[in-house]
């Protein structure tokens, strides 16, 4: 019989309170005490996954090792606990319904009427328990997306209610995250929204076991007592989560509040030795006491929503800590870059990252930015579409192929330096032609990238449809843009670099998906290190 314990994290009052960060922080603390932990996210939207969602809608789409397109919270999970997640760690309403409908079509329900209860809730419960059964984790933390009271979240809340009853109080608990707003007019913190949020939970049949209260000001004992009394929890179970300067301080904050101790006691698990957090503390110390400060330009087309490039921004935080350097990110909208203003747009930055993306919008601005950094010897990192823009720019301005383009942007170009592979051309479904998940790459010795990684064989995660067209490989190589990394199975170009340039690397994969606090990604670390030399 599985001994896995289950923790459910719900949110009330408002969205975007940081359920993902609280879940990841608790997981980090339990892991630091020697427990094996994983985290999963249940998303209430009907999309099967966020793969087709505009980043303005839902922030970035995060990709796992096994090629699942998932919610950006999985990035937080991996960055905190330094373990890869999989498709099983992100479940959407769309996937639940799709599975149930497929079963109904096959006749699995033997002619019964298919209903939200029990069929949808049973499928949700099956997905929650699957992780614990498969890998025999000590604790599975499940974050429920959305806000309690939303219609979309109701099947998930009902599934949690049923699971709590099935598993028993010593094998499961609910952490409810709410907001305690501060009214500056009266100078008071107000607990009423929290009380109402817990009341909604009770109406749905769930008594939260632990309350985590987001606040801008410290909670005094009176406020904690009041919340404990009106929300039916003991005072030790009222946890303060005050605003901090960086999300990476939250685990230390939760340790001070004894969130991990409270959870372990309620789950009847031994509160063993103190959590081993030395590396984490060192990371934060370096982060908060930088010796240098630099500005990196992030050229993209979704810059209005910072979450669109969340993993890139966090990777720069990790790299900054290693180099004891504060990395300021200046987001620059690629649609607003022209040849006439590019020098002005990039005047404040010491290095440039051209971000990934899909589609024609803003592409010429990205190409213009690449041209400027190539000609002015400014450190450059091109990620996915960013690498492809570097290839198009080089073909046009160095090789003299004036109409060079990607067939994603121009079907009629006579020089398709970026193109679909032959086997992809007949596929019509959006996800069908995508290269998703981890693929191997062999790095050539003697290249800049070999210095960066210090190894010949790597695996990196992909999320793209178009590839470098190998017909042009020799031409590029001779002119000074060299293939530094190739896929050993297909010969596809994974990395291009310019040895004559100070630091100019384009990668077809997404290095930002693998950067964590404990293992910052070498490409970002080296990129920041180079800029810090100035």
N, C-alpha and C positions, 0 to 999 in steps of 0.2 A: 504493500500500500504506500502511495506517495505521501511524503511528510512535508511537502511544499506548503508554505504559508503564503497567504494572499493579502496584499495591501491595495486598497482602492483609493484613488485620489480624485475628489470631485471639487468643483468650483461653484461659488455662488456670488450674488450681488452684481458682479460685472465680469466680462471676459478679460483676457490678457492680464490676469493677476500673477501668472507665473507658475501654473501647476506643473509644467514641464521641468522648471528649475527646482522646485520643491521635491518632485519625484526623483530627479537626478541627484539632488543633494542627499536625500535619505539613502538612496542606493549607494552613493559614495561612502557614507558613514558606515553602513552595514558591511559593505565590502572591506572597508579599512579595519573592521573588527573580525574579519576572516570568514564572513558569510558569502556564499555564492548567490548573486542577485542578477536579475534582468528586469527590464522595464518595457512595457508595451503601451501603445496609444490606441484608444478607440475613438475614431472620428465620426461624428454624426452626419456628415454630408453624404449625398447619394452617389457622388462620383465614385468609381471603383477604386481609383487612387488619384493622387494629386498630379499625375503625369500630364494631363491635358489642361490643368488649371493655370490661368494667367497668374504670374507672380504677384500682381497687384491684389489678387483675390486672397491668396493664402501664403504669401511669402515664398521662399525658395522651395523647390522640390528636392528632397534629399534622396540620395541613391545608396542602397546597401551593397555589401559584397556580392550577394546573390542576385543583384539586378532588380530589386524591388524599388519602385518609385514611391516614396513615403513622405510623411509629414516632417516638417523641419525640426520638430521636437526630438526626433530620433537622432539628429545631429547633436543636440544637447546631451542626450543619454550617452552617446559614444564618447563625446569629448570629456565627460565627467568620469565614466567608469572604465574607459579605455578598453572596451570589449565591442566586437562587431555585433550589429543587430541584423535581423533578417526580415523577410516578408512577414513572418509570423508576429513580428513586433509592432506591426501597424495594421489595424483592421478598420474598415470603413463600413458604414451602413450599406453602401452600394455593393460591397463584396458579400456582406451577410445575405442581403436579399437575392443577389445573383446566385449564390450557392443554394439557398432554399428553393428558388424557382427552378433551378436545374434539377434538384432532387424531385420536386413535384412533377416535372415533365417526364422524368425517368420512371415515375410511379413508386418512388421510395416510401411515400406516405400512405400507400395502400388505399387510395380513394378518400382519405380523410379530408375534411375542410382545413386548408392551411391558414393559420392565424398568427397574429403577432405573439400571443401567448397560447401554446407553448413553443411553436416552431421557430420563430425569430429569436426569442429569448434563449431557447436551447442551443441554437447555433452560436449565439454570442457567448454563452457559457462554455461551449465546446472550445471556442477559440481562446478564451481566457485560460482554461485549464491545460490546453495543448502544450503551451510553453513549459509549464511545470512538469508535465509528464515526460515530455521529450528529453529534457536535459537534467531533470532532477535537481532543479535549483532549490536552495533553501527558502528564498523569498522571491515571489513575482510581484512587482509593483505595476498596477494597471491604472493609467491616467485616463479619465473619462473626459473627452473633449466637450466644449460648449459650457453652458451655464445651467445649473439646476433650475428647473422651471420651463426650459425650452421644450417645445413639443418634440424636437428631433432627438433629445437626449433620453426621453422617457423609457424606450425599450432597454437602454443600457442601465438606467437606474433600477428598473424592475429586475434585470438580470443580476445586478449586484445584491439586491434584496434577497433574491432566491439563493444566491451563492452563500451569502452570510448565514442563512438558515441551514443550508446543506452542509457547509464546512464547519460550522460551530464557532463560537466567539473566540476560542483560543487558536484558531487556524486562519482567521480573517479579521480585518478591521478596515474602517473607513476613515480617511483623513479628509476633512472638508476645509477648503481654503476660501476665506472670505475677506472682505475689505472693511476696515474701520476708518471711515472718512474723518477728516479734521475740518471743523467749521471755524474758519479764521475770525468770522464776525463775533462769535461767542467764545472763541478760544477753547473749544471742546472737541474731544474725540467722541464719536457717536457709535454706539453698539447696536442700535435698532436694526440696521440693514443685516447684520449678522444674525440677530434673533429671528428675523423674518426668513432668512435663507435656510436656517436650521429647521424652521417650522415647515417650509416646503419639503425638505428632506423627510421630516416626520410624516407629512401627509402621504408621501410615497413609501412609507413603511420602513425608513432607515433612520436609525439613531446614529449620528456620527460619533466615533470613538475619540477622535482627536480633532481639535480646531486649530488651524494655522491662520493667524490674523495679519493680513498685510496692512502696514501702517507707515505714515511718514514721521510719527512722533512716538517715543517710548510709551508702552502701556504700563500704568501703575498697578499696584496690587488690587485696588478697588475695582478697576475696570475688568481685570482678569476674574475676580470673584463674581462680578455681576454677570459676565458672559458664562462662566461655569454654572452659576445658579439657574439662569434662564434657558440655558441650552443643554442641561442635564449631563454635564461632564464634570470630572474632578478638576481642580485647579491646575494640577500638573499637566493636564491634557490641553490647556490653553497656551498655545505657542505663539510667540511674537515673531513676525517676519518684517523687520524694519528695512526701509530702503537703504541700499549700499551702493558704493561707487562702481563695483564690478560684480557680475553674477557669480564669479568664482569665490567670492567671500561668503556666499550663502551656506555652503556646507559647514563652515566654521561657526557661522551664526546659529545654525540648527544644532550644532554640537553644544554650544553654550546654553541653548534652550532645552537641551536634553531630549530632542525629538527622537533620536535613535534609541535612547534608553527607555523612553515611554513606550515606543512601538515594540521593542523586544520583550518588555515585561508583559504587555497586553497579549503578545503572541506566545507567551510562555517559553521564550527562548533565553538561553543563558546570556547575561550581560558580562561577557568575558573582558579581556584586557582592553585598555584604552585604544581608540582608533589610531592606526598608524598613518599619520598625515604629514610627515616631515617634508616629503617632496612637494606636496600641495602648498604647504606654508612657505617653502622656499620660492615657489613659483609666484605667489602673491607678493612676497617681500620684494622680489626683483621687479615685479610689475608696478609696485607702488613707489619704488625708489629708482627711477631711470636716471642714467648718466647722460643720455642724449635724447634729442627729440627730432623726429623727421616727419615729413608729410608725403604720403603716397596717394597718387591720383587713381581713383577707381572709375574707369570709363565704362559706362553701361547705359542701358535704356530704361531700367526700372528703378532708378535711384530715388524716386519719391518715397518708396517704402524700403527702409533699411533692411528689413527681413528678407528682401529679394536676394540679397547677397550675404546672408547671415554667416555661412560657413567660411567665406573668404575673409570677412571682417574678423571673425574669431581666430582664424589661422594667423592673421597679422598680429593679434593680441598675443598668441602663443609665441610667435617669432620675436615679438618685441621683448617679452620677458626673458627669453634666452639671451638676447643681445643687450639686456638692460637698457632698452631704448623705448621711449614712448612713441608709438606709431599713430599719428593722426591720419585719418582717412578723409580725403576730400573727394566727394562723389561728384562726377562730372557727366552731365547728360550728353550722350553721344550725338543725339539729334541736333544739339546746339553747337557742335564743333564744325568749323569750316576752315578752309585754307587761310582765309583772311584773319581769323581770330584764334587759331590753335596755339600760337605762342602766348597770347594773353591768357587763354584758358588753362594752360599748363605752367604758368610762370611761378606758381607757389609750390610746386611739387618737385621732389627729388628722385622719384621713381614712379613708374606707371604700370598698372595692371589693366589689361583690356579683358572685360568680363565675358562670360559665356552668354548664350542667348539663342533665340531662333528668329528667323524671318528677316525681311528686308529693312524694316524701320531702324534708322540710326546706324546702318552699316557703314555708310560713307564717312561718317564722323569718326568711327572706330579706325577705319583705314587711314584717315588723315592724321589721327593721333599717333598711330604706329609709324607713319612716315616721319613725323616730327621727332619722335624719340630715337628712331634709327639714325637719322641724320645728325642729331645733336648728342649722340652717345649717352643718352639717359637710360639707366637700368629699366628693363622691360620684362614683364611676365605676361604672356598671352595664354589664356585658359580656354580650351575647346574652340568656340567661335573666335576667341581672341587670337589663337594660333592661326586659324584659317584666314583671318584678316591680315595677319603678318605675311602669310604666303601670297595672298592676292596683291598686297602692297608691293612686295619684293618683285613679283612677276611683272607688275605694271611699270614700276619706276627703276628697276635695276636690269631686268631681262628685256625690257622694252616691249612687252606684250600688252599693248595699251588697253585691249578689251578683256584682259584676264579677269576671271570672276569665279564664283562658286555657282554651280547649277541650281543651288537653292535660291540664289538671288536673280540669276539670269539664265533662262533656258536656252537662249540663242547665242551665248558666248562661243567664240571659235577657240578660246583657250580656257577650257574648264579645269583650272589647276586644283580646284576642290570639286569633287563629284561623288555621285552615288556609285557603289560597287555594282557590277553587272547583276549579281544575284539579288540585289535589293530593288532593282528597277521595276519589277512587276508587282510589287507589294503596294496595296492602297491604304491599309489601315495605318493610322498615325503612329501607333506604337510598334507596328510590325517590322519597320526597317531600322529600328533603333539598336545601337550597340549599347547594352546596359549591363552594369555590374563590373566585377573585377576581371581584367585581362592581363596576360603577361607582357612584359616588355624587356628586350635585351638592350643594354646600354653599351655603346662603343667605348672602349678604353681610349684614354687620351682626350676625351671631350670634356667640356666644362661641366656637363651634366654628370659625368662619371665622378668628377671631383665633388659635386654636390651630394650625390647619393653614396659614393664610395662603395658601390657594388655593381655587378654586371646584370643581375636579374632582379627585376622588381615586378610588383603587381599593383595596378592602379585602377580606379573605378571610372567607368565611362558613362556618358549619357549624350549620345549624338547620332546623327543619321548620315552625315556626309564625311568623306575622307580625303586626305591628300591624294592627288592623282599621280601614281608612280610613273606615268609616261614622262613627266617633267623632272623626275628625280635627279638625273645626271646634270641637267641644265642648272638646276638650283645649286647642286653640290659644287660645280665648277665656279659659279659666280659668288660663292661665299656664304650661302645659307645651307647648312649641312644637316642631314638626318643623323641625329645623335642617338635615337632610340627607335627600334623596330619591333613589331609584334612577330615573335619567332614562328608562329603558325601560319600567318597570312602574308607577312612581309609588309603590312601596312605601317605607314609612318606614325609614330607616337610622339616623337620629340624632334623639333627643329631648333637649331641654335646658330648664332653668328659668332665664330671665334674671334673675329677682328673687333667686335663691339665689346664695350666694357662689360655688359651683362645683358644678353638678349636671348631669352629662351621662350619658346612656344610649345605648349603641351596639348595633345589632343584629348587627354583625360582631365579629370577634376581632382587635383591634389588636395583641395580644401576639404574633401569628404573624409580624409584620413588623418587630419591633424587633430591631436588631442593635447590636453594639458601635460600629460606624462610623456607623450611622444609627439612633439611639434613636428610639422612636416619639413623635411630638409630643404625643399625648394623655397618655401617662405622664409625659413631661417637664414638661408644663404643670400636671398634677395635683400632682406633687411640688413644683413651684415655688410653687404656691398655698399648699400646707401649710407650706412653709418660711417664708412671710411672717410667721407667728405669732411 
